[in-house]
Amino acid sequence: RELHSLRRRFLQHVSDRDYITRDEFAAIPSVNISPLRDRLMVCFGFHQLDWLPFRDFAEAIAPFNNPSAPADQKLRVAFQLQDFDDDGELSATDVRCYLERIITIPEGAEIDLEAVAARIIQEACTNPAQKAITQADFSRVMQGADLRLYIPL
């Protein structure tokens, strides 16, 4: 039933085809206005593909829109959204880039995002010598968090 509903909404964006193109995906209003649009494109595979069949689209959107998706799947996607250089770890640069996109700094306020990123890494890493957050550290820190990832279609 949910799959039929997803397919119906999918077809509204693709002119009755069984695939969605990179441009059609980017034009979905919730994707188009997202500050993480380019990262969503990566999560869906559009950094390598020009189009995605419905079946693959349904699998890719599951961690976002299926409330019962496994927590580890949601954590992997949340990590991937923040791994801007796609190297499998969250460096200070990745964390700073993520913060720059998701927070609004009030006019006149001065926030040292480099220092904030360094502190986040320091707090998240199990080894004090680490310079980046691993997927395992990220999952440990985020364990039990209410990850509500959602992409309205």
C-alpha positions as MATLAB code, in Angstrom:
seq = 'RELHSLRRRFLQHVSDRDYITRDEFAAIPSVNISPLRDRLMVCFGFHQLDWLPFRDFAEAIAPFNNPSAPADQKLRVAFQLQDFDDDGELSATDVRCYLERIITIPEGAEIDLEAVAARIIQEACTNPAQKAITQADFSRVMQGADLRLYIPL';
ca = [
       0.000    0.000    0.000;
       2.774    2.456    0.927;
       4.703    1.389   -2.156;
       1.684    2.137   -4.370;
       1.349    5.552   -2.764;
       5.057    6.231   -3.305;
       4.778    5.093   -6.931;
       1.807    7.392   -7.525;
       3.735   10.380   -6.114;
       6.856    9.317   -8.050;
       4.901    9.294  -11.322;
       3.809   12.898  -10.739;
       7.446   13.933  -11.172;
       8.447   11.724  -14.112;
       5.750   11.842  -16.820;
       4.640    8.215  -16.383;
       8.111    6.699  -16.826;
       9.628    4.057  -14.591;
      12.708    6.178  -13.827;
      13.586    9.641  -12.581;
      16.341   11.768  -14.051;
      18.877   13.786  -12.074;
      17.149   17.033  -13.130;
      13.676   15.749  -12.216;
      14.911   14.706   -8.789;
      16.589   18.080   -8.245;
      13.317   19.792   -9.231;
      11.272   18.073   -6.494;
      10.372   21.113   -4.361;
      11.646   19.694   -1.064;
      14.935   18.684   -2.700;
      15.254   21.918   -4.664;
      15.074   24.116   -1.545;
      17.203   21.881    0.667;
      20.518   23.330    1.819;
      21.817   19.761    1.431;
      20.527   19.290   -2.115;
      23.906   18.251   -3.524;
      24.329   15.738   -0.693;
      20.846   14.319   -1.335;
      21.911   13.848   -4.958;
      24.866   11.781   -3.708;
      22.684    9.718   -1.342;
      20.426    8.826   -4.265;
      23.364    8.008   -6.544;
      22.985   10.951   -8.914;
      26.673   11.814   -8.583;
      27.281    8.711  -10.726;
      23.972    8.209  -12.538;
      21.865   10.314  -14.898;
      18.667    8.500  -13.992;
      17.347    6.098  -11.363;
      14.709    3.373  -11.840;
      11.710    3.469   -9.500;
      12.871    0.361   -7.633;
      16.241    1.955   -6.767;
      14.518    5.238   -5.944;
      12.197    3.422   -3.520;
      15.193    1.793   -1.812;
      17.072    5.100   -1.602;
      14.142    7.030   -0.155;
      13.284    4.375    2.461;
      15.682    5.677    5.156;
      14.130    9.114    4.723;
      10.428    8.369    4.492;
       9.911    4.988    6.130;
       9.529    5.508    9.895;
      10.305    1.839   10.496;
      13.550    1.878    8.473;
      16.379    0.381   10.548;
      18.238    2.912   12.690;
      21.614    1.842   11.282;
      20.370    2.576    7.762;
      19.219    6.055    8.824;
      22.536    6.664   10.574;
      24.493    5.696    7.441;
      22.460    8.160    5.380;
      22.790   10.923    7.993;
      26.554   10.344    7.996;
      26.722   10.385    4.191;
      24.807   13.682    4.099;
      27.568   15.241    6.184;
      30.591   13.620    4.505;
      31.101   16.377    1.933;
      34.341   14.994    0.509;
      33.017   11.404    0.469;
      36.104   10.001    2.186;
      34.227    7.921    4.775;
      34.893   10.202    7.746;
      33.721   13.577    9.015;
      36.629   16.004    9.130;
      36.505   19.484   10.640;
      35.902   20.790    7.122;
      32.922   18.437    6.654;
      31.432   19.462   10.006;
      31.964   23.163    9.294;
      30.370   22.837    5.825;
      27.384   21.050    7.329;
      26.954   23.685   10.032;
      27.227   26.513    7.499;
      24.345   24.994    5.578;
      21.957   24.070    8.364;
      22.240   26.880   10.891;
      21.340   30.514   10.662;
      23.700   32.807   12.491;
      21.905   35.923   13.713;
      23.101   39.162   12.187;
      25.900   40.633   14.247;
      26.624   37.370   16.041;
      30.095   35.937   15.774;
      30.398   32.180   15.914;
      33.711   30.485   15.255;
      32.513   27.486   13.263;
      36.068   26.127   13.076;
      36.159   25.971   16.881;
      32.666   24.464   17.011;
      33.668   21.805   14.462;
      36.858   21.007   16.387;
      34.853   20.632   19.604;
      32.309   18.357   17.940;
      35.115   16.121   16.673;
      36.811   16.107   20.069;
      33.578   15.102   21.809;
      32.553   12.484   19.235;
      35.826   10.617   18.771;
      36.738    7.730   21.041;
      40.445    8.328   20.459;
      41.689   11.810   21.440;
      44.279   11.693   18.638;
      41.600   11.290   15.952;
      41.147   14.211   13.595;
      37.852   13.028   12.105;
      34.657   11.259   13.130;
      34.318    7.689   11.874;
      31.003    6.078   10.980;
      31.308    3.993   14.170;
      31.839    7.091   16.338;
      28.961    8.874   14.611;
      26.655    5.895   15.172;
      27.695    5.640   18.820;
      27.053    9.335   19.476;
      23.756    9.363   17.583;
      22.512    6.038   19.007;
      18.997    6.529   20.287;
      18.552    9.896   18.573;
      15.184   10.418   16.946;
      16.335   10.651   13.333;
      13.476   12.070   11.354;
      14.700   12.156    7.819;
      11.899   13.018    5.417;
      11.653   14.087    1.795;
       8.104   15.129    0.861;
       7.232   14.199   -2.729;
];
